[in-house]
Amino acid sequence: MGGDQAMTELVVPTRFRGPTSSGNGGWSAGAIAALLDPEHGSAVTVTLRQPPPLESPMDVTTVGAGLVATSDGATVLEVEPAATEPVRVEPVPAAEARSAEAGYPGLDGHPFPQCFACGTAREPGDGLRIFPGQVSDQGDLVRAAATWTPHESLAEDWHDYSGAQRRVSLPVTWAALDCVGAWSADMAERMMVLGRMTARIASLPVVGEEHVVVGLARATDGRKEHTSASIYDSRGDLVGVAEHVWITIDPTAFV
């Protein structure tokens, strides 16, 4: 395309907050990913340049093969086809993931208790309440896992092709793949926010069905933490995979 072309607007509703005054990184990334690839057939990468504003329309513009969302002229989100495929995290049995939830560090102190994905202050049916605790190591790497049963309030208005199952949205699926990565990288000791996320979604999670969400801490590079995450359905089939780059922050920088 010869130049930038305005497409639409993107709004992050307050329900989908991460820190109190900005959007959950995974939901926000999934929302712009859905504009680029609504059929979720490809792996895409989203870079977060600034905290996504709540209830404030962002202008979305086509730039090359991707999209850019801006607020007051400043770039907030960038999405483009992924250069590499995210690698899955090995599954954890549902019983082990349920047991791990009792060891969720956020139960003792959470930097973002209002977070849509992992916040302890969110009520059932409002937030996702994914509470990952540490499980068996994968070699020298640490994994965290939790179960997640999507609530009816997350159901989309459409059904799958069989007409039998209601599923959640693509942004909610990205949100479910988000914070488990940070907790696998010891979010309790190093506060961090999402800087980049690459994901491929194989299918959208079914409402009312128990899933297992697994995160893996892969590497530390200065202020950056590199992690991965996967979601599995009740049959053990892979629902989605993601890789993240997290940026450690000053706790006073976010509220």
N, C-alpha and C positions, 0 to 999 in steps of 0.2 A: 504494500500500500504506500502511496507516495507521501502521505503525511498523516498526522494524528487526526483521528475522527472520533468525535463525541458519540457515545452510544446510549448511556443510560445513567441512572443514579443508583447508588448503593447506600443503604441505611442499616446501621447496627442497632436493633432495638435494645432497650435497657435490660431486658431479660437475659440477653446474651453477653453480659459484661464479664470481664475477668477481674482486673482491679476495679475498684468501685466506680471510677469515672471513665473507663475506657473498655473497648470490646475485648472479649475473650479472643486470644490470638488464633486458635484453631477454628472457631466459628467464623471469624472475620475472613480468614484465609479461605475457608471452604465456600463462603458466600461469593467471593470474587472468582474462585475456581469454577463455580457453577455457571458463571457468566461466560467463561472461556470454553468450558467443556461440559455442557449440561447433561450429556449422556454418560459422564464419568468413564469414558472408554480409554483414557490415556493418563499417564503419570504427568502431573504438573507441579511446578514449583512456585510458591508464593513467598515474597520477601516483604517483611513489615519494616517500613522506614520510620514510622511514628506510631504511637498508640492510637488505634482506631477510635474516632469519636463516637459517642452514643447519641442516637436520635438526631443526627445531623447529616443531611444528604452529602455524599461524596460523589463528585463527577467521575465517571468511568470513561476512559478514552482508549481507543485502539492504538497501540504503538507497536509496529512491526508485527510479530506473530503473537504478541501478548496484549495485556490490558494494564492500565494504570489507573488507580483511584486516587483522587486528590481532594484536599479540603483546604479552602482558602488559598489555593494555589500551591500548596505544599504536597508532595507525594507522600501518601500513607501506605498504599499497598501496590505491589507489582506482581503480576502472574504471567507465566510463560510456560511453554512445553518443557518438561524436565529433560535435562541433559543425560541423566542416568536413571535407572529404575531403583526405587527403594527396595531394600532387602528385608524380608520378613524376620520377625523375632519368633523363635521356636515357641510352640504353645505350652501352656501350663494346664493341668487338669482343673476343672471347675472347683472341685473340693479344695484343692490347694490354694487357688485364688481366693476363695471365700475365707479360708483360714487366715490368709495374709492380710486381709482387710483390718483385722484387729490390731495389727502392727503399723497401720497407716500413720506416719509422723504428723500429718495434719490434724489428727485428733488431739494432739497435745499443744499445738500452736501452729496456726496457718497464716502465711503472709498475705493471702488474698481470700479471706473466708467467704466472700461473695462470689467467687469464681463460678461461672456456669458449669464448668466441667467437674471440678474437684472440690468446690467450696463446701465447708462444713456448716455454714450458716444458711445454706439453701435448703428449702423444704422438699420432701419427696414430691415429684410432679412439677417442680419448678426448675431446679438444677439437675444435672445428671447424677451427682453424688457418686462419682467414681473415686474410690478411696484405695489406692494401690499401696500395698505393703511389700516388703522385700521377700523374694522367694529364692529358691536354690540358684546359685551362681551358674553362669554359662561360661565355663573356663575361668578366665581372670576378669570377666565382665559381670556386672551386677544387673539382675532383673527385678522388676517390680510387677505385681499383677493384682487385678481386682475383677470381680464380676460386675456386670451391668445389664439390667433389664430395662429397655426403653419404655418409658411411661406413655400412656395413652395420649397425654397432652402434646407429645412430640409427633403424633401421627400426621402424615400428609393427607390430603384430600383424595389421593388416588390410591389404587390397589396394585398389586403385582399382576402379572399376566394371567395367573390362575384365578384372580379375583378373591383369593382366600386370605391374604396376609396384608396388613397395613404396615408401612415402613416409614422410617424417619427420613428427614431431608439430608441432602449432601452436606450442607454446613454443619448440621448436628453430628454427622458421621466424622467429619474432620475434627470437631470439638472433642469427640470421644477418643480420638487418636492423639490428642494434644498433651495434656498435663501428665499423663503416665510417664512420658519421657523425662520430664523435669524431675519427677519424684524418684525415678531410677538413678538420676544423677545427683541425688542428695539435696533436693530443694530445701530441706529443713535447715541445712547448714550454709547453703549458698543461694540467696534469693536470685531468681533469674526470670527473664521474660523471653518470649518467642521472637527470634529474629528471622528465621527462615524455616519453611516446612515444605517438603516434597511428599506427595501422596498419590497412591493409586487405589481406587475403590472398586472392588470386584462386584459387590452387591450392597444394597442399603440394608441396615439392620432392621429386623422384624420387631414390631412393637409387641411387648409382652413376652418375648423370648429371652432367656438368659444367654448372655454373651460373656466371653472372657477377654479382657484387655490386658496386654502385656507390653511392658517397656524395657528397654535395654540401654544402659549407659555404655557408650562406645569409646569416647576419647575426650580429653580436656586439652584445650589449646588457649592458654592465657585466660581471657575472660569468656571464652566460648566453651560451651559444653555440646558435644555431639551425641545424639541419642536416636533410637529407633523405637517404633511401636507397631503392634499388630492387633487386630480384633478377629476373634474366632466365634462362630455361631455355636448353637447347642449340639450340632453334629460334628464339630471340630473343623468345619470348612472355613477357609480364610475369607474374611469379609473385606478387610482393607489393610494396607501397610503404609507406613510413613517414616520419614527421617526428618530430624529437626536439628537446627542450630539455635542454641539458647545463649543469651547474653546476660552475664551476671551484672547486677545493678546495685546501686546504693539504695537501701530500703526506704530512705526518705524521698526518693525520686518518684515513687508511685504511691497512690492512696486508693 
